[in-house]
Amino acid sequence: MEWIILDDNSDSQQLFDNLSERLPNIRYITQSPGKMGSKLNRLCKEARGKIIVVMDDDDYYRPTRVSSVVEAFQQYPKKKIAGCSKVYMYNVETGDIYVAGPYHNKHALNCTLAFRSTYLYNHSYDDEEPCAVEGRLTNNFTEPMIQLPSNQTILHMIHSSNTFKQKMSINCLEKTNFQLEYFIPNPEIKYYVSELSVSSVPSSE
């Protein structure tokens, strides 16, 4: 399995150069700042594997993220794309956990998507799209899609500088009674995430 990391901030170059010496399956590439769609297309072109799994750098992914995708494609060999229409979201400023969706069985957020490399023969992201990149790739949410189990995939982070606040209001979400440990049982990781509080997150005002 390879990890491809695209960065538009060269300050991290030395860190990943050191990591790649010990972990040769990490490929770190840089490019000038640009639209999200163009970055994702670049990553897709760089990928060498048969299955591509999307991950955002500011979300928490369960240890089952990759294995659940592989198992899903083995179970549904004719389908070429998978994702979650139902997504749990953690508000780092309040500590509350919300849920969005599910909307329909051909819908998913980009941060939950995975697809076979063959899907890219006739699908791509919109190079000019800065935020809502899912539409073009999914042919406006009309492609047959495997719905992945949301609790094995992601805990999406809501904070002042991510694209969530450009897409929808938190008022569109349903607040849950879940606690952080349900999604992140590892105490060290849970502590790190819980520290992303209003005291450490820049205000959006």
Secondary structure, 3 states (H helix, E strand, C coil): CCEEEEECCHHHHHHHHHHHHHCCCEEEEECCCCCHHHHHHHHHHHCCCCEEECCCCCCEECCCHHHHHHHHHHHCCCCCEEECCCEEEEECCCCCEEEECCCCCCCCCHHHCEEEHHHHHCCCCCCCCCCCCHHHHCCCCCCCCEECCHHHCEEEEECCCCCHHHHCCHHHCEECCCCHHHHCCCHHHHHHHHCCCCCCCCCCC
